[in-house]
């Protein structure tokens, strides 16, 4: 019985770690971008460009947040 329960739990943990990873804000922004795209498409607005724009912006934000701060020895900002 433990094996039956542990496999779905391990599967869910894998997908959570794969999608969310170290920075949950990127995953949340992409999810909001998908929702906004769906809402705009339901209103007949061609919004295919929104998700790639969100991804580009969030990658930039993530890289800037991980960049070392001059004068600090403890590494990147949290």
Secondary structure, 3 states (H helix, E strand, C coil): CHHHHHHHHHHHHHHHHHHHCCCHHHHHHHHHHHHHHHHHHHCCCCCCHHHHHHHHHHHHHHHHHHCECCCCCCCECC
